[in-house]
């Protein structure tokens, strides 16, 4: 991760860094599952007007992602230094995996 004085200036550059921190296929799969879970929980929270679904969103999203980082990528999640760009990048990666622009196994 870059030092505070070397902050990444924009989302486009951050996303390239983000991809380099998400190379393992299991980690990418876990991120995909977590982000999909977040979307489902958000929809359910509004559909049923039940705040309990909404409260579980961070546990679902971060839970799957952090397992991927700590056990497969063996790195520290970018969320700690770039929370907003990391969240945006989670959804960008989810979309790119869904439409096939990115592969689950980027090491090939």
C-alpha positions as CSV (number, residue, x, y, z in Angstrom):
1,X,0.0,0.0,0.0
2,X,1.3,3.4,-0.8
3,X,2.4,5.8,2.0
4,X,0.1,8.7,3.0
5,X,2.2,11.1,1.1
6,X,1.8,8.9,-2.0
7,X,-2.0,8.7,-2.0
8,X,-3.6,7.3,-5.1
9,X,-5.1,10.3,-6.8
10,X,-8.3,8.9,-8.5
11,X,-10.6,5.9,-8.7
12,X,-9.2,4.8,-12.1
13,X,-5.7,4.4,-10.7
14,X,-7.0,3.0,-7.5
15,X,-8.9,0.3,-9.4
16,X,-5.7,-0.9,-11.0
17,X,-4.1,-1.1,-7.6
18,X,-7.3,-2.9,-6.3
19,X,-7.0,-5.5,-9.1
20,X,-3.4,-6.2,-8.2
21,X,-4.5,-6.9,-4.6
22,X,-7.3,-9.3,-5.8
23,X,-5.5,-11.9,-8.0
24,X,-6.4,-15.2,-6.3
25,X,-9.5,-16.9,-7.8
26,X,-10.9,-17.9,-4.4
27,X,-10.5,-14.3,-3.2
28,X,-12.3,-12.9,-6.2
29,X,-15.0,-15.5,-5.8
30,X,-15.5,-14.6,-2.1
31,X,-15.6,-10.9,-3.1
32,X,-18.2,-11.7,-5.7
33,X,-20.3,-13.7,-3.2
34,X,-20.0,-11.0,-0.6
35,X,-21.0,-8.2,-3.0
36,X,-23.9,-10.2,-4.3
37,X,-25.0,-10.8,-0.7
38,X,-24.9,-7.1,0.0
39,X,-27.1,-6.4,-3.0
40,X,-29.6,-9.1,-1.9
41,X,-29.7,-7.9,1.7
42,X,-30.2,-4.3,0.5
43,X,-33.1,-5.3,-1.6
44,X,-34.6,-7.5,1.2
45,X,-34.3,-4.7,3.7
46,X,-36.4,-2.4,1.5
47,X,-38.8,-5.0,0.3
48,X,-39.6,-6.2,3.8
49,X,-38.9,-2.8,5.4
50,X,-36.9,-4.7,8.0
51,X,-33.7,-3.0,9.4
52,X,-32.3,-6.4,10.4
53,X,-31.4,-7.2,6.8
54,X,-29.7,-3.8,6.5
55,X,-27.6,-4.3,9.7
56,X,-26.2,-7.6,8.3
57,X,-24.8,-5.9,5.1
58,X,-21.4,-5.0,6.5
59,X,-20.9,-8.5,8.0
60,X,-21.8,-10.1,4.7
61,X,-19.7,-7.8,2.5
62,X,-16.6,-7.5,4.7
63,X,-16.8,-11.1,6.0
64,X,-16.4,-12.7,2.6
65,X,-13.9,-10.1,1.4
66,X,-11.7,-10.3,4.5
67,X,-11.5,-14.1,4.4
68,X,-10.3,-13.7,0.9
69,X,-7.6,-11.2,1.9
70,X,-6.4,-12.8,5.1
71,X,-6.4,-16.5,4.0
72,X,-5.8,-16.4,0.2
73,X,-4.3,-13.1,-0.9
74,X,-2.3,-12.7,2.4
75,X,-2.6,-9.0,2.3
76,X,-4.3,-6.1,4.1
77,X,-7.7,-5.0,2.7
78,X,-7.5,-1.6,1.0
79,X,-10.7,-0.7,2.9
80,X,-8.6,0.5,5.8
81,X,-6.9,3.3,3.8
82,X,-9.3,3.9,1.0
83,X,-12.8,3.0,2.3
84,X,-14.9,4.7,-0.4
85,X,-12.8,3.8,-3.4
86,X,-12.5,0.2,-2.1
87,X,-16.3,0.0,-1.8
88,X,-16.7,1.4,-5.3
89,X,-14.1,-1.0,-6.6
90,X,-15.9,-4.0,-5.0
91,X,-19.0,-3.1,-7.1
92,X,-16.9,-2.5,-10.3
93,X,-15.1,-5.8,-9.9
94,X,-18.5,-7.5,-9.2
95,X,-19.9,-6.0,-12.5
96,X,-16.8,-6.9,-14.5
97,X,-16.8,-10.5,-13.2
98,X,-20.6,-10.7,-14.0
99,X,-20.2,-9.5,-17.6
100,X,-16.9,-11.3,-18.2
101,X,-14.7,-8.3,-18.5
102,X,-12.5,-9.7,-15.6
103,X,-11.9,-13.4,-15.0
104,X,-12.2,-15.1,-11.6
105,X,-8.7,-16.5,-12.1
106,X,-6.7,-13.6,-13.2
107,X,-3.4,-15.5,-12.8
108,X,-3.8,-17.3,-16.1
